[in-house]
Amino acid sequence: MYRYDEIDHTLVRERVEEYRGQVARRVDGQLSEEDFRNLRLRNGLYLQLHAYMLRIAIPYGLMTSDQLRKMADISRKYDKSYGHFTTRQNFQLNWPVLEDTPDILEELAEVELSAIQTSGNCNRNVTSDAYSGVARDEIEDPRPYCEIIRQFLTLHPEFSWLPRKFKISVSGAEEDRAAITVHDIGLKIIKNDQGETGFRVLVGGGLGRSPFIGKEIREFLPKDQLIRYLQAVLRVYNIEGRRDNLFKARIKILVHELGIERFRAKVEREFEVSENDILILSKAEQDRIAAFFTPPPYADQPEENSTFADAALSNPVFAAWLNSNTVPHKVPGYAIVNLSLKPNGGAPGDLTAAQMNAVADLADRYSFGQIRSTHRQNLVLADVAKVDLPDLWQELSTLKLATPNLEKITDIICCPGLDYCNLATARSIPVAQRINERFADLDRQHDIGDLRINISGCVNACGHHHVGHIGILGIEKLSKEYYQVTLGGSSSGDVDIGKIIGPAFSSAKIVDAIDNLVATYVNNRIDNERFLDTYRRIGQTPFRENLYADN
């Protein structure tokens, strides 16, 4: 993984000291909250419903065991001994005290972490496929390009005050596991007819109040032109994006209102103007950054061995975990292991300090000291020898991180909602917990099969409800919490925005409504058809009729 050089260390240290002075002036009353707001946001600090929240960047979701231990230590020292992994592969502390936040950032800098640009109207954490570098369907590892983008856009003076926040995601695999289609810019590594690798470029995707699927702006972009082209897109957006209306400020609105052809023409003109720009990405620079992401020293391992095969035959719970939470690795004898942060009764994405330390130890013993976070709020140990799977599973089970529910109905994406967020209009965590309890039986979960439920506590859609197979949006109605349901969404290769099925449900009835939808699916599916496939085949009418039969 990428390691800081002296420039990086200096930049982060100076940023911490600058922020320390800003906090001191705020505490002394020299800065008003209005003046302080934009300063703290660019250092990852939000003021939420009950306290501040600090968002820490995990670049493209990759962290070392020492970094995870540091976050555990910070959560104990400055927070309430837990933290939250988000859909942008970040880590959040929900209860820091303002005066402590400079010290937190200073400690993070010791392990090459920061909170720079995790909020505010600037480019946010660049995200990627959590299986990058190890997936069997990968064309090329996207992480070097994520790092190049991160370096280019960190504190970039031209793009530090964009009309609105800006999100970029990069995928290097056939399957989209990074939700690139719902980002401001989505980049997919592809091969052209000549066998050269480059990028398919999408622009204008995003969720929130007005959801859009990204549109193709470049069919094939040579890799050496990546930074120049991103600069052209950002310049057009920075100049023409709406700054007079918060709800129309995202690039997706600009692309929608101009149309992709006009927007493309503007970007191409800007791209041509910078033809002799120094930002052409040389092969030497690509190779330099790629060298940070060389594969670990894998041992020769048999693809099949009796150790885990016998364990799977003798233990159906272990077999279910193998089937659900492990993924084939590109290196024979290794597996990609998903750690479920969705235990029965817990808040999706939360991890205690004790669990963080334990996972860091497991990463050192079983996965070359690295951990990844996913956009579905889970963790990944990407390089586990198959022979070690039974022992790893036993230890994860003790930590309550081995629930075999990946891509199942209890593997819920969920924002913090009204329990924490001052923008939320309804709670989301208790709804996720109640759905989790209703469907706690693992046999039932596996019979239902692949089914993604995403929950947001407001229209800002931090829980990605628009692209859930079943999406749940919390709304306020007559001063009470209600939940609107959408069906048919997806953030994968079969991307789609879910459609509202009908009137919203009260908090007391929403879990029964989900149960009803699942029953309709089970009664109508053919063979092993997924929920999404059944819905697309039979349409919304049977679901709606069953759901509102008593109304």
N, C-alpha and C positions, 0 to 999 in steps of 0.2 A: 504494500500500500504506500501511498505518497507520504513522504516525511518532509517536514519543514526544512527549508534552508535558512540562512541568516536573514534574508529579506523577509521571509514569512515571520520568523521569530520577532524581528524588530517591529514589523507592522502590527502584530497582535499586542505586543507589550505596550507600544505607544498608544494604541487604541484603548487599552485598559486604563492607562494613566489619564488619558483625555476624558474618558467616561467617569473616572473617580473624581475628577475636578467638577464635572457636571453634576454628579450626585451631591457633592458637598455644597455646591451653590444652591441646589434645590432644597436641601435640608435646612440651609441657613436662610432661606427665603429670598435669595438673590434671583432665583429663577422661578417664574410662575409655572403652574402645572401645564398651562397651554404652551409655554416656551420649552418646557422640558419634554413634552410628549414626543415630538419628533426625534429628539436626541436619544431618549431611552428606547424608542421603537427600533432604531437602527442598531441597537445593541441587544435586541431580543427581549426587551422587558415590556410586558403588557400590564395594564391595571384592570384586573378582572372583578368579578362580583364581590368577592370577600377579601382579596389580597392581590399582590402582584403575582405574575407568572413569568418565569424566565424560560425562553425557548433556546435550546442549545443545538447547534448544527452538527449533524453527523453526515459529512459529505458523502453523497451517493450511497448512504446507508452503511458504510464500512467503518468499523472501529476495532481497536486492539483490546485485549484483555485489560491492559493497564488503564486505558481510557474508560472502560466500563467500571473498573474498580474506583477510579476517581469520581465518576458520577455517583456511585454508591456512597462513597465517603462524603461527598458534598451533600447528598440528600439526607444523610444522618446529621451532619454538622449544621446545616443551614435550613433544612426543611423538615418534613415529617417522615423521613426514612422510606420514602418511595418516590417513584417518578413515573412518567407516562410517555410511551412511544407513540408517535403520531403517524398520520397518513403520508407525511412528507419525509419520513425516515428521520425525523428529529426526536429530541428528548426534552420533555418539559418538567420543570419544577413548579408546583402549584402554590407554594406558600413561602417564598423567600421574603425577607425583610429588605426594604429598599437600601438601607445603609450597608447591608451585607453583600449586595450584588457586585460591587467592584472586587471584593475579595474572592467571590465565587469565580468571576471571570479571570482573575489572576491565577487561581488554582487550575482552572481549565487550561490556561495557556501553558502550564507546566507539562501537560500531556498532549499538546498540539490540538486543542479544541478551542472553539470560540462561539460566540452568539452573534457574530457580525452578520448583518443582513438576513436575519431570520424573521424579520418583520419590517414594516414600513413599505413605502412605494418604491421598491427597488427589486433587483433580481434576488429571488429567494434561493434556498438550498437546492442545488441541482440534484435531481433524483434519478434512479436507475433501477434496473432489474436486480433483485436481491441475489439472483443466481449468476450474476455476471462473472465470467471467467471460468465457470465450471459447468455450465449447462450444455447438454448434448446437442441442442438445436441452435447453438450460438454460431453466428457467422464470424464475429470478432468481438473481443472484449471492449465494451463501451466505456469502462471506467477511466482510461487515459483521457478520453475526450471530455468526460465530465470534469476531470481535474483541470484540463486546459480551459474549459469554459469558466470554471470557478475562479481560476487565477485571473482571467481576463476581466471578469465582471465584479470582482471584489473591490469595493470602494472606487469603481470607475467614475471619474468626475462627471462624464457626460450623461451617465445613466443612473445616478444616485437619487434623482428626484423625478421619477417617471410619473405619468398620470395616475398610475395605480400599481399594485404589486404585480410581479412578473415571475412566471414559473416555467422552467425548462426541464424536460425529462428525455433521457437517452436510452434506447434499447438496442442490443446487438443480436437479438435472437429472432427466430421465426415467430414464436409466440410472444405476444405483448404482455409481459408481466410488470410493466412499469406505467401502464395507463397513459401512454404518450398521446393518445387521441383527445384527452381532456386537459391538455396543458396549453399554455400560451404559445409555446413552441414545443413540438414533439419531433424528435430525431430518431430515425430507424436506420441502422446500418444495413445496407443491402449490397448486392453485387450487380453490376451492369452486364450487358451482353459480352463485353470484352474481359469479363472476369475481374474487373477492378472493384474495390470496395469504396463506398461513399455513403452519402446520407439521403434518404427520402425525408423531405422536410414538410412538416405540417404546421399550420399556424391558426390561431384563433379558437382553440379549444378551451373549455372551461365550464365550471358548474356554477354554483351560486344562484342568484336571483333569476338569471337568464342563461340556461345551460346550452352549450353548443359543442358539437363535435368538430375537431380540428379539420381544416381543409388543406389539401395538398397544394403547396406553393412551389415546390421544386421536386421533380420526379427523381433526379439524381444530382447531388452536389458533391463534387470532388472533395476529398478530405482536406486538402491544403487550402480550400476556400472557406472552411467552416467559420472561422472567426470573422472574416470579412463579411460573410453573408449574415451572420447573427447581428453584426454591427449595423448592416443596412436595414434589417427588420426593426431593430430597436430604434434607429434614428427616425424612420418613418413614423413609428408609434409615438415616439417622444415629441415629435413635431405636431402630429395631427390627432393624437389621442385626446379625448374630451377631458378637460380639467374643470369644466363648469358644472358637471353633474357626476356625483360620486357613483351613481348606479349605471352610468354609461361610459365609465372611464377605462374599463378593461379593453385590451386589444381585440377581444372577441367581438365587441360591439363595433369597433372601427372596421374590422374585416367584414362583418355582416352588413353594415350600412354602405360601405364602398363596393362590396362584392369582391370575390377573390381575384377576378381578372384585373380590376383597377388597382387593388392593393398590390398584387404581384407586379404590375407595371411600375408602380412607385418604388417598390423595393429593388427591382432590377435596375432602374435608373440610378438609384443611390449606390447600388453595387458596382455599376460601371464607373461612376465618378471616382470610386476608391480603387480603381484597377491597379494603380501602382503603389498601393498602400503597403506599408511594411508588415502588415498583419497576415501576409500569406504564411500559412503554417508549413514550415519546412519539414522534410522527412527527418532531418536530424533532431528537430524539436519533438516531433511525434515519437521518435524512438527514445529520446531522453526521458519523456514522461512515461512511456510504456514500460521502461525498464524498472519503474517502481512497482509494477504489477506482474512481475514474473511469477510463475507458478511456484508453490512451496515444494520442498524436497519430498515428493511422494515416494513411498516404498513400493516395491513390487508386491502386489496383492492379487490373489486369485479373485476373479469376478464372482465365483460361487464358492462358498466354504460351508462346512458342516456346522460351525459354531452358531451362526445366526439362523441357518436353515433348521437345525434341530430345535433351537429355542422357539422359532416361529411355529413349528409343528406341535410342540408341547404346551405352548402358552398362547391361547387365542387373543388375549389382550395385547400382548407384544406383537402378534401377527397383524392385528388391526392397526396398531401404531405404525408398523412398517409400511403397510399398504396406504395409510392416510398421510403420514407426516414425513415420509422420506421420498426422495426424488432421485432418479438415476443421475449419476455423475459421469462426466466425460472421460474420467480416468478409471480404468478397470479396477475393481476391488474397493472403490470408495462410494460414498453416498452423500447426498445433500440432506441435512436434517433440519426440519422445522420445529421450533419450540413454540407451542401454543401459549399465547398470553391471554387465553379466553377460558380460564377454569370456571367450573360451575360456581356461581355466586360472586365472582370477581368483576371488577371494572375492566372492560376490554382495553388492552394495551398497557395496563399498570404492572409494575414490577417493584418488589420491595428491595431495600438495600441488601438484605441478606441473600435474596435470590440473585441480585446482580453480581455479588461477589462469588457466589457459587457457580454461576454461568461463566464468569471470567476464568475460574479454576478449570471448569470443564473444557473451555476453549483451549486453554494451555495444554491440557492432557490429550484432547481428542481432535483438535481442529487448528493446529498451528497458531494458536493465540489470537485468532480473529473471529469476530462476530458480525453479522449483518442484521440490520433492521429492514422490515418490509413495509410496503405501502398499505398492507392489510393489518398492520399493528402487531406483527409477530416478530420473532427473532429466528436467525438461521445460523447453524454451524455448517459451513459449506464443504468441509473437507474431512469427513469422518470415515476411517477405514471400516469396511463392513464387519470385520471380525470384532470390532469394538462396539457394535450397535447394541447387543444385549446389555452390556455393562452401562453404557450411556443411558439407555432407556430406564434402567433401574434407578439411576441417580436422578434423572429428570422426573421420574414418577414421585420420588421422595420430595422433590421441590415443587410438585404440582404443576409441572411444565410439560407433561407428556400426554395431555388429553388428545386422543386421536380424532380430531375434529377439523383438520385442515380442509377448507372449502365446503364444510358442512354447515348446517343451519345455525349452529352455535358459534361459528367462527365469524363473529359479527364485527363489522367496522362501526365505531361509535365515537362521536365527538363528546367533549365534556358536558355540553348542554348547560341547563340552568343550575346545576349543582356548582358550577364554577364561573361560567361565562356571562358577562353582562350584556352580551348581544342576543343571547338565547331567549326564546319565547316558551320553551318547554324543556323538561328534563328528558335526557336520553339514556343515561347510564341505568336508572332503575328499570326502564323498559327492556334494555338489553339483558339485564339480570333476570327479569321475569320470563323472557323468551328462553333464555338459557336454562332456567329451572323447568319450564314446561317441556322442553325437548331434551332433558338431561340424559335420558336413556340412550346409551350409545348404539344399541342395536337399531333403535328407531332412527337415529341420525343417519346411520349407514344405509338403512333401507330407503330413506328419503333421497340420499345421494347429494350430488353437488348442488348447493343452493346458497347463494350469497345474500345476506340481509345487511343493509347499510342504514344507519340511523343518524339523522341530523337534528339538532335542537333548534334550528332556525333556518331561514332561507339562504344563509351564507354557505350552507352545504359542506361544512368541514367534515361531515361524516359520509360524503359522496353518495347521498341517498338516490340521486338521479340515475346512477349507474349500478345500483343493486338489482339483482333479480327481483327481490322485493325491497322497495325503498320505503322508509318511514321518515316523515317530516313532522317535527313538533311545531304546533302553531297555538296561538292564544285565541280563544273563542269565549266571549262572555266572561272574561277574567279566569277562565279555566283552561287546563292543558288538554289539547286535542291532537290527534295524529292522523295526518293525511297519508294514504298509501299509494305508491306507484308500483307498476309491474312491468317487467320486460327489459330492464336496464342491463347494461354490461359495459365494462371498461376494458375488455379483452379484444381479441381480433374481431369478434362479432359485435363490436361496439354499438350501443344504442342508448337513447335516453328513455327512461321509463315513463309510462303514461299513467296519469291519475285515474284510479278506478272508480271513485265516487266520493260521497261525503265522508268527512273525517270521523274518526272514532274517539270516544272518550278514553282517558287513561285506564279506566276500569275494563274497557271492552277491547283494547287494541291487541292484547295477547290472544284472546279468543278469535279475533279476526285473522290473525296470522295462522292459527291452527286451522281455521276454515279454509284458507287459501291452500294450505298444504294438503288437506284432505281432498280438495277438488283436484289438485295435481295428481295425487296418488290414484284417485279413482279414474283418471283419464289418460294416464301415461301408457305408453306402449313399450314393452320390454324394459330396458334400462335407460329409457329416455330421461334426460335432465329436465328439471323444472322449466328452465328457459326454453328448451326445445318443445315441450308440451304446450307452454303458453303461446309460442309462436305458431304452432300448428293449429290449435283450436281457437285461438283468439281470446279476447278479454271477456266475452259475454258469459260463458259458463262460470267463470270466477266471480263476476259481478252478480249474477243471478243467485248463486249460492250465498254470497257474502251478505246480500241485502234482502234475503228471502223473508225475513221476519219484519221488515220495515214496511 
